[in-house]
Amino acid sequence: MTRLTAARVVTPYGVLAPGAIDIEDGRIVVVERGPRHVPDVTLVPAFIDLQVNGIGPVDVAAADGADWDELDRRLLAQGVAAWCPTLVTSPLESYAAPLQRIAEAARRPGLRPAILGAHLEGPFLGGAPGAHRRHLIRPFDVAWIDALPDIVRLMTLAPELDNATKVVGLLRERGVTVAMGHTTGTYEQAQAATAAGAELVTHCFNGMGPMHHREPGVLGAALSDDRLAVSVIADLVHVHPAALAIVFRAKGPDRVVLVTDAVAWEAEDLRELGLRYDGPAPTLPDGTIAGSAVTMDASIANLVRDARVPLADAVRAASTTPADVLGETDRGRIAPACRADIVALDDDFGVTAMWLGGEQVVG
């Protein structure tokens, strides 16, 4: 039995101050009020990032061998216990090799951030491609989608494409979570895709048409439909703090998913394509924002300090809600029977320690 104590423990039911967690065989068995004298840190469920294109010098699409170990180290440093390697728009024939490498990386033994599955952001996108290469965006290929390997867990697509509801249904039958993004679709098209099984809107506000009071579009559906969760990038570049606050007020923390959308801005091949990061976010030569360089712990700090989101709500968006979106109900929460994936945060929301399955891996 392992016992962790802290000045504050963030649970699904509120904050225990002080709090204690008992862990056995990698699972949480007891969460209760702690003793008076405890470390002055906050224990939170470890984070789950559903959108990571790369970090630092390692691009997910090219990652192989020791690259995955480097990604593991960088994810642990920011408190991430589980994640979805994300592949952006490419030719259809180019996906097989990186998907195979992701599947092999997911099977590696040892204490490391769990790969929950691949996230395909494209190539079936719509009228707001952002940094995606426009000439590679294409209509649905149902046969290609039907042949996708099981490692694919999440797909972002545009609801305005022909046969969108059919494709959403097909993906849901395969157990793939469907998100809408990079779209200028209408409110009605978003509603149709939602009725067919779409559950998430990718990086809300970014890569979609604006909301008009007579034509609310996908953004209007995202903010008003309780069936939809929305992901947001909290680097304070993609979305203004006021808009972040609006998302939490409109959706509540159980319908907001915090993602980094991190890219490998240090990777040589991406820099050769023109990707630059001079702060505050990576961009293409024309100034288009191309992902972020933010970490999950910094995202939490931005939400709390700049968007005035309560810490417990920010943590829920970074941990519990992304777990729920993928059906990982034993992750992302400090509660009995759940995995003991836990992060200790200091007063500046930096990671001071981390445990995976009750084993300390940071600090």
Secondary structure as UniProt FT lines:
FT   STRAND          2..6
FT   STRAND          8..11
FT   TURN            12..13
FT   STRAND          14..16
FT   STRAND          19..24
FT   TURN            25..26
FT   STRAND          27..33
FT   STRAND          42..45
FT   STRAND          47..52
FT   STRAND          54..55
FT   TURN            56..57
FT   STRAND          58..59
FT   HELIX           60..62
FT   HELIX           66..77
FT   TURN            78..79
FT   STRAND          80..88
FT   HELIX           92..94
FT   HELIX           96..106
FT   STRAND          114..115
FT   STRAND          118..121
FT   TURN            130..131
FT   HELIX           134..136
FT   HELIX           142..146
FT   TURN            150..151
FT   STRAND          152..157
FT   TURN            159..160
FT   TURN            162..163
FT   HELIX           164..173
FT   TURN            174..175
FT   STRAND          177..180
FT   HELIX           187..196
FT   STRAND          200..201
FT   TURN            204..207
FT   HELIX           217..224
FT   TURN            226..227
FT   STRAND          229..233
FT   HELIX           241..251
FT   HELIX           253..255
FT   STRAND          256..259
FT   TURN            265..266
FT   HELIX           268..272
FT   TURN            273..274
FT   TURN            285..286
FT   HELIX           296..305
FT   HELIX           311..318
FT   HELIX           320..325
FT   TURN            326..327
FT   TURN            329..330
FT   TURN            336..337
FT   STRAND          342..345
FT   TURN            347..348
FT   STRAND          351..356
FT   TURN            357..358
FT   STRAND          359..362
//
